[in-house]
Amino acid sequence: MPYLKQEYRSRLDSHIKALANEMKKIAKEGGETHSFAGLLDYSFTKLILQTMPEQRYWAYTLVDGMLSGLSKEFNRRIVVGPFEETQKEQRGDIYQ
């Protein structure tokens, strides 16, 4: 998890919210609830390409590591954590 200074978060959050709102509108227009995945993929790719310091191997590996960490953190904090705990409570733990 990137622990950014609150000052930096404040500067980015309104832009992120605007992008997220626009992506929701586009997904709704498309009529397919799963279309947000393509919108996220496109947006992440464009952000990465426009913010990478250089088109060099070290930058690619840095981005690859960041994306891998992001995926693991999302899984740990959102999927495995709260979601899985709720499901275990509702349906029982498979390991018991």
N, C-alpha and C positions, 0 to 999 in steps of 0.2 A: 504494500500500500504506500503510495507516495504521500509523505507527510509534508505537504506544502504549507508555507506560511499562509496565514489567514488573508493577508494582503493580496497574495497571488491568487488564492481561491476566489476572492471577491472580484478580482479583475476578470477572471475567466468565466465565472458561473453564469452571468447574464447572457454571454455569448453561447455557452453550452445549452442553456435553457431555450434560447431562441432556435438553435439548430435542432434540438430534440422536438420542440413543438412543430417545426416545419416538417421534420421526418414523420411525425405522427399524422400530420395532415396528408402527406403524400401516401403513406401506407393506407390510410382510410380511403383515399381516392382510388387506390388500386384494388380495394375490396378484399385483399387477402391478408389475414392477420400475420402470417409469417413473412410478409415482404419486408418487415423491419430489418431482418437479417441482412438482406442485400443492401439496404440503406446504411446500416452500420458498417458493413464491409467497405462500401464505397467511401463513406465519410472517414473512417479510420485510415484507409489507404491514402486518400488525398491529404489528410492532416499529416501523416507520416512523411509523405514525399515533400510536402511544402515546409516542414520544420526540420528535416534532417540537415545537419550541418554540412555534410558532404556526401556525394554518391561514392562512398568507399566501403570496402569490406568491413572495416571496424564499425562503421555506422550501421551497416546492415545487421551485423551480429548483435550490436547493442539494442537495436529495435526488436530483433527476434527474441532476445532475452527478456525485454520488457513485455512483449506480447505473451510470452510463455508465463511470466510471473503474473501478469494481469489475469490470465485464464485460471491459473491456480488459485489466486486470491479470490476471484469471483466465485469459483467453485467452493472454496473453503468457507467464505463468509455468507454466501447467499444460498447455494444449493445444498451442500453437505451440512452446513450448520443449521440454520433455522428451518429450512424446508424438510430436511431428513428427520430432524428431531420431531417436528409436527407429525410427520407420517408415522414415525415409530410410536408416538403416543396414541394416534388414532387407530392404527392397524396392528400394532405389536411389533416387537423387534424380532427379526428373522433368526438372530443368534441365541434366542432364549428357548 
